[in-house]
Amino acid sequence: LVAIFHNEVNTFFLSVFEDIGWGLVFIAAAIVILAVLIWRHNLNLLQRYWNRWLGGIFFVLAVWGILSLIQYQNALTPNGLGGSFGRVIVGSPPLNPSAMEIFLGVLCIFGFTIAGFLFTLPLQSFNFLKSLVIWLYSLIIGKPTRKIPGQDKKQPSQHIIQPRPQYESKPRLPPEMEQPLVPPEISKSTRRLIEAAEKAAELKKAARSADTISTDQNLRQVAADVWKKYGQSGDLVEIEGWQLPPIDILDTSPEVQFSEADNLQRANLIVDTLASYGVDAKVVQINAGPTVTQFGVEPGWDTKYKEIKERDRDGNIQIRREEISRTRVKVERINSLANDLALALAAPTIRIEAPVPGKSYIGVEVPNMTSDMVSLRGVVETSAFQKLVSKSRMALALGKGAGGESISADLTKMPHLLVAGATGSGKTVCLNTIICCLLMNNTPNDVRFILIDPKRVELTQYNSIPHLATPVIVDTERALGALRWLCQEMEQRYKKLATAGARHIEGYNKDKTGIDKMPYLVLIIDELADLMMAGYDEVETNLCRLAQLARATGIHLVVATQRPSVDVVTGLIKANFPTRISFAVTSQVDSRTILDGAGAEKLLGRGDMLYMPTEAAKPKRLQGCFLSDAEIERLVYFWGGQRKEEPDNLKIETLVATAPSGTIDGHRRDPLLEQAKELARQHEEVSTSFLQRRLHIGYPRAARLKEQLDAVLAQEEGGPVNEDIMESVDEEEGEEEI
């Protein structure tokens, strides 16, 4: 049996060498490489570097062809070193090829080699071929000459070339230039041509001004085109005479597919890095998101052993290890290694969420190599958002979480939103997303906007939509008036609710349609810091009052600022805005100001944000939706094409400019002013020191109180009022009342 088996094996190997020769080495190497790739889970390298693998195959075919051209035969390789297949490669089947067949075989080998270089090094090969073609072209055609047209081709011989004449230091001018210049006479025909050219220039200037004037006509034409494309479809939803925009008005964005092999490699790197610092852990979950990938790290165990020495039967000492304690790895140990993990992963920064709410692992958020753009349409089309819209038309599409899940929210449940972040982090895009989400699902009878844009360029594009209760406010004084008007509108709405016996706006609108409904009012402020500088006390008081009481009346606030400092985002404002969004900030202090915790300073920017809803204890990381200017313009043109007459009860032609209560001509009134007036009636002369003694206050406050008292007495007597002394009185911290 052994002899028979041995003969069969020899026959098999002889037939293999007869067919493929020493090419068996190449096949064996390919099998080994494929096995290594499968074992290391790196099959994606075949797809990523397909050109190099194909180039390597061409190189192998070239070497195989060279082996077949070597005329060496023995019992092992009767068909040559390349075998029968090698002869097929070079196109010379017979064993003794002719010179022409050998030449053709060499050409085939040369072709395989060139193909290998083209696929392995495509850019370098292209540059080499380009240089080769240019060199051959210049060699065959020759370099182009630079002779001046009309120049004589014959050059004078050397013996008739005259030497260069020596000029004086001051060369003489030619006779025609020694005479004074006389302006040439212009004929009548030339003058006519000049006048015609001047008239043509004036006509061009007038045409440019006409183009400027016709800008509004072009915008109206664009609006008409948008309405013709999207507004005349039979599938549009019509509510109370208004047509809602179709979903096709928004753009789609292709999704980026992330490599699982890269995520597995980074997961192994996280485990190895933690192990190098003596922390036992393992990755149990990988959630790939649009900007970051969250690795769920489960802490391991810290096991302590003791060595026990014992003697065996022969008297030799044996050491045995016995486990004495086993405790979980503390979460703080993994948190303290955040910078070391970022260094090992070559990431700019990582964020550790310890622990992930509702999970038994720690979330290590690592930035992706390539980020995916989250489109508004991609979130709006999800089932979660559509389910939320069916319950409330004030649904907002915020973005996608670290695990790729879509995140939506209801503005009526927030009920107010505070947005903060550094310049360029994505605040204005977030505001545009909020506005467009409400425009996609609500008519002007359902929602009205009051937009305050101190920058004058961010929100003015919405001026033509019929949802505005007033044109976009860019002036600070009108913005303060808008806040006062909202406070008065809130009080009027409460009176209407009390008359109708309704507790909130949903109950009031239950049996009403059209203009009889009470629309939601959404106040959007793009920059709070500018308003706080103009009227600190009034803005803070009105915002806090609206945030506390306006929810039931359907008034909601969305406030954004790029300066999350304590003088802008005060404690009262934070207490009344439980729902907050923080984009990338510059320091941990700013993050604590807006979120009451760290984390926002490690965000990546460009829409990367931390969202803290009302019911959550920790913020959630999201990648905000991106909305292009073209999408906003299409949506604005769509609503502008069906603009109708606005209801009279919501027109704000002149905002309320009356001074708020508790002020004197718009300035804050001191609470002790009435007592000071009583003292002034009882005594003929009232001085600052007198007020300081009788009212038990400090001297600075007494001086300001004296100025206000003089102003009030002058008003009561009908005399002139000094406007310079009508300043607001701020009670200073540290004043001690005796």
CORJOCOR-V920169 format. One record per pair of residues at least 12 apart in sequence whose C-alpha atoms are under 10 Angstrom apart, sorted by the first residue. I is the first residue (numbers start at 1). GAP is how many residues later the second one is. Records with the same first field share a line. If there is no record, write none. Layout:
I->GAP ; GAP
//
This chain:
13->63
14->61 ; 62 ; 63 ; 64
15->61 ; 62 ; 63 ; 68
16->60 ; 61 ; 67 ; 68
17->58 ; 59 ; 60 ; 61 ; 62 ; 63 ; 64 ; 65 ; 66 ; 67
18->57 ; 58 ; 59 ; 60 ; 61 ; 62 ; 63 ; 64 ; 65 ; 66 ; 67
19->58 ; 59 ; 60 ; 61 ; 63 ; 64 ; 65 ; 66 ; 67 ; 68
20->44 ; 48 ; 57 ; 59 ; 60 ; 61 ; 62 ; 63 ; 64 ; 65 ; 66 ; 67
21->43 ; 46 ; 47 ; 55 ; 56 ; 57 ; 58 ; 59 ; 60 ; 61 ; 62 ; 63 ; 64 ; 65
22->42 ; 45 ; 46 ; 54 ; 55 ; 58 ; 59 ; 60 ; 61 ; 64
23->37 ; 38 ; 40 ; 41 ; 42 ; 44 ; 45 ; 58 ; 59 ; 60 ; 62 ; 63
24->58 ; 59
26->31 ; 34 ; 35 ; 37 ; 38
27->33
30->27
34->12
40->221
41->219 ; 220 ; 223 ; 224
42->218 ; 219 ; 220 ; 223
43->218
44->215 ; 216 ; 217 ; 218
45->216
49->71
50->69 ; 70
51->65 ; 67 ; 68 ; 69 ; 70 ; 71
52->64 ; 65 ; 66 ; 67 ; 68 ; 69 ; 70
53->63 ; 66 ; 67
54->61 ; 62 ; 64 ; 65 ; 66
55->57 ; 58 ; 59 ; 60 ; 61 ; 62 ; 63 ; 64 ; 65 ; 66 ; 67
56->57 ; 59 ; 60 ; 61 ; 63 ; 64
57->55 ; 58 ; 59
58->51 ; 53 ; 54 ; 55 ; 56 ; 57 ; 58 ; 59 ; 60 ; 61 ; 62
59->50 ; 51 ; 52 ; 53 ; 54 ; 55 ; 56 ; 57 ; 58 ; 61
60->52 ; 53 ; 56
61->25 ; 28 ; 29 ; 47 ; 48 ; 51 ; 52 ; 55
62->24 ; 27 ; 28 ; 43 ; 44 ; 46 ; 47 ; 48 ; 49 ; 50 ; 51 ; 52 ; 53 ; 54
63->19 ; 23 ; 46 ; 49 ; 50
64->17 ; 18 ; 19 ; 21 ; 22 ; 23 ; 25 ; 26 ; 45
65->16 ; 17 ; 18 ; 20 ; 21 ; 22 ; 23 ; 24 ; 25 ; 26 ; 40 ; 41 ; 43 ; 44 ; 45 ; 47
66->15 ; 16 ; 20 ; 21 ; 23 ; 24 ; 39 ; 40 ; 42 ; 43
67->13 ; 14 ; 15 ; 16 ; 19 ; 20
68->12 ; 13 ; 14 ; 15 ; 16 ; 17 ; 18 ; 19 ; 20 ; 21 ; 22 ; 24 ; 25 ; 27 ; 37
69->12 ; 13 ; 17 ; 18 ; 21 ; 23 ; 26 ; 27 ; 28 ; 33 ; 36 ; 37
70->12
71->24 ; 25 ; 26
73->22
78->17
79->14 ; 15 ; 16
80->15
87->18
88->17
89->16 ; 19 ; 20 ; 23
90->12 ; 13 ; 14 ; 15 ; 16 ; 17 ; 18 ; 19
91->13 ; 14 ; 15 ; 17
92->12 ; 13
219->418
220->417 ; 420 ; 421
221->416
222->411 ; 412 ; 415
223->410 ; 411 ; 412 ; 413 ; 414 ; 415 ; 416 ; 417 ; 418
224->413 ; 414 ; 416 ; 417
225->409 ; 412 ; 413 ; 416
226->23 ; 407 ; 408 ; 409 ; 410 ; 411 ; 412 ; 413 ; 414 ; 415
227->18 ; 407 ; 408 ; 410 ; 411 ; 412 ; 413 ; 414 ; 415
228->410 ; 413
229->20 ; 409
230->15 ; 16 ; 17 ; 18 ; 19 ; 404 ; 405 ; 408
231->12 ; 13 ; 14 ; 15 ; 18 ; 407 ; 408 ; 410 ; 411
233->13
237->204
238->205
239->203 ; 204 ; 206 ; 274 ; 275
240->203 ; 205 ; 273 ; 274 ; 275
241->202 ; 273 ; 401
242->200 ; 201 ; 202 ; 203 ; 397 ; 400 ; 401 ; 402
243->197 ; 198 ; 199 ; 200 ; 395 ; 396 ; 399
244->195 ; 196 ; 197 ; 198 ; 199 ; 394 ; 395
245->194 ; 195 ; 196 ; 197 ; 198 ; 389 ; 390 ; 393 ; 394
246->194 ; 195 ; 389 ; 392
247->130 ; 133 ; 134 ; 193
248->129
249->128 ; 191 ; 381 ; 382 ; 383 ; 384 ; 385 ; 386 ; 389
250->125 ; 126 ; 127 ; 128 ; 130 ; 190 ; 377 ; 378 ; 380 ; 381 ; 382 ; 384 ; 385
251->124 ; 125 ; 126 ; 127 ; 376 ; 377 ; 379 ; 380
252->122 ; 123 ; 124 ; 125 ; 126
253->119 ; 120 ; 121 ; 122 ; 123 ; 124 ; 125 ; 373
254->118 ; 119 ; 120 ; 121 ; 124
255->35 ; 116 ; 117 ; 118 ; 119 ; 120 ; 123
256->34 ; 114 ; 115 ; 116 ; 117
257->31 ; 33 ; 113 ; 115
258->30 ; 31 ; 32 ; 35 ; 110 ; 111 ; 112 ; 113 ; 114
259->29
260->26 ; 28
262->106 ; 107
263->23 ; 24 ; 25 ; 30 ; 31 ; 32 ; 105
264->19 ; 22 ; 31
266->29 ; 78 ; 79 ; 100
267->15 ; 16 ; 17 ; 18 ; 19 ; 27 ; 28 ; 29 ; 30 ; 78 ; 97
268->14 ; 15
269->72 ; 75 ; 76
270->12 ; 13 ; 25 ; 27 ; 70 ; 71 ; 72 ; 74 ; 75 ; 94
271->12 ; 26 ; 70
272->72
273->64 ; 67 ; 68 ; 70 ; 71 ; 72
274->59 ; 60 ; 63 ; 66 ; 67
277->56 ; 57 ; 60 ; 63
278->24 ; 51 ; 55
279->20 ; 21 ; 22 ; 23 ; 50 ; 51 ; 54 ; 55 ; 58
280->18 ; 19 ; 20 ; 21 ; 22 ; 23 ; 48 ; 49 ; 54
281->16 ; 17 ; 18 ; 19 ; 20 ; 47 ; 48 ; 53
282->13 ; 14 ; 15 ; 16 ; 17 ; 18 ; 79
283->12 ; 13 ; 14 ; 15 ; 16 ; 78 ; 79 ; 80 ; 81
284->12 ; 13 ; 14 ; 76 ; 77 ; 78
285->12 ; 13 ; 76 ; 77 ; 78
286->77 ; 78 ; 79 ; 117
287->76 ; 78 ; 114 ; 115 ; 116 ; 117 ; 118
288->77 ; 78 ; 79 ; 80 ; 113 ; 114 ; 115 ; 116 ; 117
289->76 ; 77 ; 78 ; 79 ; 82 ; 83 ; 111 ; 112 ; 113 ; 114 ; 115 ; 116 ; 333 ; 334
290->77 ; 78 ; 80 ; 81 ; 82 ; 83 ; 84 ; 109 ; 110 ; 111 ; 112 ; 113 ; 114 ; 115 ; 318 ; 332 ; 333 ; 334
291->74 ; 75 ; 76 ; 77 ; 78 ; 79 ; 80 ; 81 ; 82 ; 83 ; 109 ; 110 ; 111 ; 112 ; 113 ; 313 ; 315 ; 316 ; 317 ; 331 ; 332
292->58 ; 59 ; 72 ; 73 ; 74 ; 75 ; 76 ; 77 ; 78 ; 79 ; 80 ; 109 ; 110 ; 111 ; 112 ; 312 ; 316 ; 329 ; 330 ; 331
293->70 ; 71 ; 72 ; 73 ; 74 ; 75 ; 76 ; 108 ; 109 ; 110 ; 111
294->56 ; 57 ; 58 ; 59 ; 68 ; 69 ; 70 ; 71 ; 72 ; 73 ; 74 ; 107 ; 108 ; 109 ; 110
295->57 ; 66 ; 67 ; 68 ; 69 ; 70 ; 71 ; 107 ; 108
296->56 ; 57 ; 59 ; 60 ; 63 ; 64 ; 65 ; 66 ; 67 ; 68 ; 69
297->37 ; 55 ; 57 ; 58 ; 63 ; 64 ; 65 ; 66 ; 67
298->31 ; 33 ; 57 ; 61 ; 62 ; 63 ; 64 ; 65
299->29 ; 30 ; 31 ; 32 ; 34 ; 35 ; 61 ; 62 ; 63
300->27 ; 28 ; 29 ; 30
301->24 ; 25 ; 26 ; 27 ; 28 ; 29
302->23 ; 24 ; 25 ; 26 ; 27 ; 28
303->20 ; 21 ; 22 ; 23 ; 24 ; 25 ; 26
304->17 ; 18 ; 19 ; 20 ; 21 ; 22 ; 23
305->15 ; 16 ; 17 ; 18 ; 19 ; 20 ; 21
306->13 ; 14 ; 15 ; 16 ; 17 ; 18 ; 19
307->12 ; 13 ; 14 ; 15 ; 16
308->12 ; 13 ; 14
309->12
331->23 ; 24 ; 30 ; 31
332->22
334->18 ; 20 ; 28 ; 30
335->16 ; 17 ; 18 ; 19 ; 27 ; 29
336->16
337->15
338->12 ; 13 ; 14 ; 26
339->12
341->23 ; 25
342->24 ; 25
345->21 ; 22
346->20 ; 21
347->19 ; 20 ; 21 ; 22
348->18 ; 19 ; 254 ; 256
349->16 ; 17 ; 18 ; 252 ; 253 ; 254 ; 255
350->14 ; 15 ; 16 ; 17 ; 249 ; 252 ; 253 ; 254
351->12 ; 13 ; 14 ; 15 ; 16 ; 248 ; 249 ; 250 ; 251 ; 252 ; 270
352->12 ; 13 ; 14 ; 247
353->12 ; 246 ; 265 ; 266 ; 267 ; 268
356->262 ; 264
357->259 ; 260 ; 261 ; 263
363->39
365->37 ; 38 ; 256
366->36
367->35 ; 236 ; 237
371->252
372->251
373->27 ; 233 ; 234 ; 250 ; 251 ; 252 ; 253
374->24 ; 25 ; 26 ; 30 ; 32 ; 233 ; 249 ; 250 ; 251 ; 252 ; 253
375->22 ; 24 ; 25 ; 58 ; 249 ; 250 ; 251 ; 252 ; 253
376->21 ; 22 ; 23 ; 57 ; 60 ; 61 ; 248 ; 249 ; 250 ; 251 ; 252 ; 255
377->20 ; 60 ; 248 ; 249 ; 250
378->19 ; 21 ; 22 ; 28 ; 247
379->17 ; 18 ; 19 ; 20 ; 21 ; 26 ; 27 ; 28 ; 29 ; 246
380->15 ; 16 ; 17 ; 18 ; 19 ; 26 ; 27 ; 28 ; 57 ; 60
381->16 ; 25
382->15 ; 23 ; 24 ; 25 ; 26
383->23
384->13 ; 21 ; 22 ; 23 ; 24 ; 25
385->12 ; 21 ; 22 ; 23 ; 24 ; 25
386->22
388->20 ; 21 ; 22
389->19 ; 20 ; 21 ; 52
391->19
392->17 ; 18 ; 19 ; 20 ; 21 ; 49
393->17 ; 18 ; 19 ; 44 ; 45 ; 46 ; 47 ; 48 ; 49 ; 53 ; 54
394->15 ; 16 ; 17 ; 18 ; 19 ; 40 ; 43 ; 44 ; 45 ; 47 ; 48 ; 52 ; 53 ; 126
395->13 ; 14 ; 15 ; 16 ; 17 ; 18 ; 39 ; 42 ; 43 ; 46
396->12 ; 13 ; 14 ; 15 ; 37 ; 38 ; 39 ; 40 ; 41 ; 42
397->12 ; 13 ; 33 ; 36 ; 37 ; 39 ; 40 ; 41 ; 227 ; 228
398->32 ; 35 ; 36 ; 39 ; 211 ; 213 ; 224 ; 225 ; 226 ; 227 ; 228
399->31 ; 34 ; 208 ; 209 ; 210 ; 222 ; 223 ; 224 ; 225 ; 226 ; 227
400->208 ; 221 ; 222 ; 223 ; 224 ; 225
401->207 ; 208 ; 209 ; 210 ; 219 ; 220 ; 221 ; 222 ; 223
402->206 ; 218 ; 219 ; 220 ; 221
403->218 ; 219
404->218 ; 219
405->217
406->216 ; 217
407->204 ; 213 ; 215 ; 216 ; 217
409->204
411->23 ; 27 ; 111 ; 145 ; 146 ; 147 ; 168
412->108 ; 139 ; 140 ; 142 ; 143 ; 144
413->138 ; 166 ; 200 ; 201 ; 202
414->137 ; 142 ; 143 ; 163 ; 164 ; 165 ; 166 ; 199 ; 200 ; 201
415->132 ; 133 ; 135 ; 136 ; 137 ; 139 ; 140 ; 141 ; 142 ; 143 ; 161 ; 162 ; 163 ; 164 ; 199
416->106 ; 107 ; 130 ; 131 ; 132 ; 134 ; 135 ; 139 ; 140 ; 141 ; 142 ; 143 ; 160 ; 161 ; 162 ; 163 ; 164 ; 198
417->107 ; 130 ; 139 ; 140 ; 141 ; 142 ; 143 ; 159 ; 160 ; 161 ; 162 ; 163 ; 164 ; 195 ; 196 ; 197
418->107 ; 110 ; 139 ; 140 ; 141 ; 142 ; 143 ; 151 ; 155 ; 156 ; 158 ; 159 ; 160 ; 161 ; 162 ; 163 ; 164 ; 176 ; 194
419->12 ; 106 ; 107 ; 108 ; 109 ; 139 ; 140 ; 141 ; 142 ; 143 ; 145 ; 158 ; 160 ; 161 ; 162 ; 163 ; 164 ; 175 ; 190 ; 192
420->107 ; 108 ; 139 ; 140 ; 141 ; 142 ; 143 ; 144 ; 145 ; 149 ; 160 ; 161 ; 162 ; 163 ; 164 ; 165 ; 170 ; 171 ; 173 ; 174 ; 175 ; 189
421->139 ; 140 ; 141 ; 142 ; 143 ; 160 ; 161 ; 162 ; 163 ; 164 ; 165 ; 169 ; 170 ; 173 ; 179 ; 180 ; 184 ; 188
422->139 ; 140 ; 141 ; 142 ; 160 ; 161 ; 162 ; 163 ; 164 ; 168 ; 179 ; 183
423->138 ; 139 ; 140 ; 160 ; 161 ; 162 ; 163 ; 182
424->138 ; 159 ; 160 ; 181 ; 182 ; 183
425->137 ; 157 ; 158 ; 159 ; 160 ; 178 ; 179 ; 180 ; 181 ; 182 ; 183 ; 184
426->156 ; 157 ; 158 ; 179 ; 180 ; 181 ; 182 ; 183 ; 198 ; 199 ; 200
427->99 ; 100 ; 133 ; 134 ; 135 ; 154 ; 155 ; 156 ; 157 ; 179 ; 180 ; 182 ; 197
428->30 ; 31 ; 98 ; 99 ; 132 ; 133 ; 179
429->29 ; 177 ; 178 ; 195 ; 196 ; 197 ; 198 ; 199 ; 200
430->130 ; 151 ; 153 ; 177 ; 194 ; 195 ; 196 ; 197
431->27 ; 28 ; 93 ; 94 ; 95 ; 127 ; 128 ; 129
432->26 ; 27 ; 30 ; 193 ; 194 ; 195 ; 196 ; 197 ; 200
433->191 ; 192 ; 193 ; 194 ; 195 ; 199
434->90 ; 124 ; 191
435->14 ; 16 ; 24 ; 27 ; 87 ; 89 ; 197
436->191 ; 195 ; 196 ; 199 ; 200
438->84
439->26 ; 28 ; 196 ; 197 ; 200
440->195 ; 199
442->25 ; 77 ; 78
443->23 ; 24 ; 71 ; 76 ; 196
444->21 ; 22 ; 23 ; 24 ; 25 ; 70 ; 71 ; 75 ; 76 ; 195 ; 199 ; 200 ; 202 ; 203
445->21 ; 22 ; 68 ; 69 ; 70 ; 71 ; 72 ; 73 ; 74 ; 75 ; 201 ; 202
446->21 ; 63 ; 67 ; 68 ; 69 ; 71 ; 72 ; 73 ; 74 ; 75
447->20 ; 21 ; 22 ; 71 ; 72 ; 73 ; 74 ; 75 ; 107 ; 108
448->18 ; 19 ; 20 ; 21 ; 22 ; 70 ; 71 ; 72 ; 73 ; 74 ; 75 ; 107 ; 202
449->13 ; 16 ; 17 ; 18 ; 19 ; 20 ; 21 ; 22 ; 23 ; 70 ; 71 ; 72 ; 73 ; 74 ; 75 ; 106 ; 107
450->17 ; 18 ; 19 ; 20 ; 21 ; 22 ; 23 ; 29 ; 32 ; 33 ; 36 ; 71 ; 72 ; 73 ; 74 ; 75 ; 107 ; 202
451->12 ; 17 ; 18 ; 19 ; 20 ; 21 ; 22 ; 23 ; 28 ; 31 ; 71 ; 72 ; 73 ; 74 ; 75 ; 107
452->19 ; 20 ; 21 ; 22 ; 23 ; 24 ; 26 ; 27 ; 28 ; 30 ; 71 ; 72 ; 73 ; 74 ; 75 ; 76 ; 79 ; 107
453->19 ; 20 ; 21 ; 22 ; 23 ; 26 ; 71 ; 72 ; 73 ; 74 ; 75 ; 77
454->18 ; 19 ; 20 ; 21 ; 22 ; 25 ; 71 ; 72 ; 73 ; 74 ; 75 ; 76 ; 77
455->19 ; 20 ; 71 ; 72 ; 75
456->16 ; 17 ; 18 ; 19 ; 70
457->17
458->68
459->13 ; 14 ; 15 ; 65 ; 66 ; 67
460->12 ; 13 ; 14
461->168 ; 171 ; 172 ; 175
462->170 ; 171 ; 173 ; 174 ; 175 ; 177 ; 178
463->173 ; 177
464->172 ; 173 ; 175 ; 176 ; 177 ; 179
465->170 ; 171 ; 172 ; 173 ; 174 ; 175 ; 176 ; 177 ; 178 ; 179
466->170 ; 173 ; 174 ; 175 ; 176 ; 177 ; 178 ; 179 ; 180
467->54 ; 172 ; 173 ; 176 ; 179
468->53 ; 54 ; 178 ; 182 ; 183 ; 184
469->52 ; 53 ; 177 ; 178 ; 180 ; 181 ; 182 ; 183 ; 184
470->12 ; 180 ; 181 ; 182 ; 183 ; 184 ; 185
471->181 ; 182
473->52
475->56
476->54 ; 55 ; 56 ; 57 ; 58 ; 59
477->54 ; 57 ; 58 ; 178 ; 180
478->176 ; 177 ; 178 ; 179
479->46 ; 52 ; 55 ; 60 ; 176
480->51 ; 54 ; 55 ; 58 ; 59 ; 62 ; 175 ; 176 ; 177
481->173 ; 174 ; 175 ; 176 ; 177 ; 178 ; 179
482->41 ; 170 ; 172 ; 173 ; 174 ; 175
483->40 ; 55 ; 56 ; 58 ; 59 ; 60 ; 63 ; 172 ; 173
484->54 ; 55 ; 58 ; 59 ; 171 ; 172 ; 173 ; 174 ; 175 ; 176
485->167 ; 169 ; 170 ; 171 ; 172 ; 173
486->35 ; 37 ; 56 ; 57 ; 60 ; 64 ; 69 ; 169 ; 170
487->55 ; 56 ; 58 ; 59 ; 62 ; 63 ; 68
488->168
489->32 ; 61 ; 64 ; 66 ; 161
490->31 ; 55 ; 56 ; 59 ; 60 ; 61 ; 62 ; 63 ; 64 ; 65
491->58 ; 59 ; 62
492->61
493->12 ; 25 ; 57 ; 59 ; 60 ; 61 ; 62
494->55 ; 56 ; 58 ; 59
496->12 ; 22 ; 57
497->55 ; 56
502->50
503->49 ; 50
504->47 ; 48 ; 49 ; 50
505->12 ; 13 ; 14 ; 15 ; 46 ; 47 ; 48 ; 49 ; 50
506->12 ; 14 ; 46 ; 47 ; 48
508->45
514->133
515->131 ; 132 ; 133 ; 134 ; 135
516->131 ; 133
518->35 ; 36 ; 132
519->34 ; 35 ; 36 ; 131
520->31 ; 33 ; 34 ; 35 ; 36
521->29 ; 32 ; 33 ; 34 ; 35 ; 36
522->32 ; 33 ; 34 ; 35 ; 36
523->32 ; 33 ; 34 ; 35 ; 36
524->32 ; 33 ; 34 ; 35 ; 36
525->32 ; 33 ; 34 ; 35 ; 36
526->32 ; 33 ; 34 ; 35 ; 36
527->32 ; 33 ; 34 ; 35 ; 36
528->31 ; 32 ; 33 ; 34 ; 35 ; 36 ; 40 ; 41
529->31 ; 32 ; 33 ; 34 ; 35 ; 36 ; 38 ; 39 ; 40
530->31 ; 33 ; 38
531->37
532->35 ; 36 ; 37
533->34 ; 35
535->131 ; 132
536->31 ; 32
537->130 ; 131 ; 191 ; 193
538->121 ; 122 ; 125 ; 128 ; 129 ; 130
540->28 ; 29 ; 30 ; 32 ; 33
541->31 ; 32
542->118
543->14 ; 16 ; 29 ; 30 ; 33 ; 34
544->28 ; 29 ; 30 ; 31 ; 32 ; 33
545->28 ; 31
546->30
547->26 ; 28 ; 29 ; 30 ; 31
548->27 ; 28 ; 29
557->20
558->19 ; 21 ; 22
559->18 ; 21
560->20 ; 21 ; 22
561->21
562->20 ; 21 ; 23
563->22 ; 27 ; 31
564->18 ; 21 ; 25 ; 26 ; 27 ; 28 ; 29 ; 30 ; 31
565->24 ; 25 ; 26 ; 27 ; 28 ; 29
566->23 ; 24 ; 27 ; 28
568->25
569->24 ; 25
570->23 ; 24
571->22
574->19 ; 20 ; 21 ; 22
577->37
578->17 ; 34 ; 35 ; 36 ; 37 ; 38
579->16 ; 32 ; 33 ; 34 ; 35 ; 36 ; 37 ; 40
580->14 ; 15 ; 30 ; 31 ; 32 ; 33 ; 34 ; 39
581->13 ; 14 ; 19 ; 28 ; 29 ; 30 ; 31 ; 32 ; 38 ; 39 ; 40 ; 41
582->12 ; 13 ; 17 ; 18 ; 19 ; 21 ; 25 ; 26 ; 27 ; 28 ; 29 ; 30 ; 37 ; 39
583->17 ; 18 ; 19 ; 20 ; 21 ; 22 ; 23 ; 24 ; 25 ; 26 ; 27 ; 28 ; 38 ; 39 ; 40 ; 41
584->15 ; 16 ; 17 ; 18 ; 19 ; 20 ; 21 ; 22 ; 23 ; 24 ; 25 ; 26
585->14 ; 15 ; 16 ; 17 ; 18 ; 19 ; 20 ; 24
586->14 ; 15 ; 16 ; 17
587->12 ; 13 ; 14 ; 15
588->12 ; 13 ; 14
589->12
591->19
595->15 ; 16 ; 17 ; 23 ; 24
596->22
597->21 ; 22
599->20 ; 22
600->19 ; 21
603->18
604->19
605->18
606->17 ; 18 ; 20
607->15 ; 16 ; 17 ; 18 ; 19
608->13 ; 14 ; 15 ; 16 ; 17
609->12 ; 13 ; 14 ; 15
610->12 ; 13 ; 14
611->12 ; 13
663->63 ; 64 ; 65 ; 66
664->44 ; 47 ; 48 ; 62 ; 63 ; 64
665->58 ; 61 ; 62
666->60 ; 61 ; 62
667->41 ; 59 ; 60 ; 61 ; 62
668->40 ; 58 ; 59 ; 60 ; 61 ; 62
669->36 ; 39 ; 57 ; 58 ; 59 ; 60 ; 61
670->31 ; 34 ; 35 ; 38 ; 39 ; 58 ; 59 ; 60 ; 61
671->34 ; 58
672->23 ; 25 ; 30 ; 33
673->32 ; 33 ; 35 ; 36 ; 39
674->35
675->16 ; 19 ; 20
676->15 ; 18 ; 19 ; 26 ; 29 ; 30 ; 32 ; 33
677->29 ; 32 ; 33 ; 35 ; 36
679->12 ; 15 ; 16
680->29 ; 30 ; 33
686->20 ; 23 ; 24
687->15 ; 16 ; 19
688->12 ; 13 ; 14 ; 15 ; 16 ; 17 ; 18 ; 19
689->13 ; 14 ; 17
690->12 ; 16
691->12 ; 14 ; 15
692->13 ; 14 ; 45
693->45
695->42 ; 43
696->40 ; 41 ; 42
697->38 ; 39 ; 40 ; 41
698->34 ; 37 ; 38 ; 39 ; 40
699->36
700->29 ; 31 ; 32 ; 35
701->28 ; 29 ; 30 ; 31 ; 34
704->21 ; 22 ; 23 ; 24 ; 25 ; 26
705->24
706->19
707->15 ; 17 ; 18 ; 19 ; 20
708->17 ; 18 ; 19 ; 20 ; 21
710->12 ; 15 ; 16
711->12 ; 14 ; 15
712->14
//
